[in-house]
Amino acid sequence: MRTLIELTVNGQPYPIDVEGRTRLLDALREKCFLTGAKEGCSTGDCGACTVLLDGQPVTSCLVLASSAAGKEITTIEGVSAGEVLHPVQQAFMSAGGLQCGICTPGMILTSIALLNENRNPTRDQIRFGLQGNLCRCTGYGKIVDAVEVAAKDMATRENGHHMEVKTEPDTNPAMAGPAQADATGGQAPGEKGR
C-alpha cells in the first residue's frame, strides 16, 4: 500500500508516495532525485549511503522513508552553500581524502556531524567517529588528515577569518552540493590494543 509522506531534505519539502517498506535511500534517489547517497552494501555496514537525520549520521539503506517524515534530512547535495564548498568538502579535496568517490558523501557527512559535536578531535577520535564508513581506496590516512584540516579551517572561520572556495564546473560529483574492517581498526579513542 502506498502512502503520501513529506520528507524535508536540505531544507526543501518533498511530498512523495512510498510503500511501507521503501528505504530512505531509495526515496532520496528515486523520488527526490538526490543521488549523492550511494548504494554500497545494503546492510548498513559500509556507510556509502550515510545521510544526516536531525544532524546525526544514519545509514539510509536501513531507515524506512516513512520514519524520516517530520525530520530534517541532509544529503551531500545540501552541504555546500551554492558554489562555496563546506570546509569539510574543501579539506577532502585539498588533503586528497577522496579517490573513486563512492564513500566520499558518507565520509563527508559523518565528518560534519563529528565536527559539529567535537570541534577539535584527536586523530583517534576522528578514526572512531568515522567507523562504519568504509573506503577501499585511500587507506584512511588522508581522510583523517582531511578532517583535521577541516577542523582547523572551521576554527579559523569561527574566529572571523574566512576564505571562500568556489567549485569548478566539472568537480567530482561526490563534492556537489563526500581485526574489525572499519576506519578505526576496532578501537575506541584512548583504548589500547585488544
Summary of the structure (lengths in Angstrom):
residues: 194
radius of gyration: 16.6
end to end distance: 48.7
largest distance: 52.8
contacts: 635
relative contact order: 0.16
helix: 34%
strand: 16%
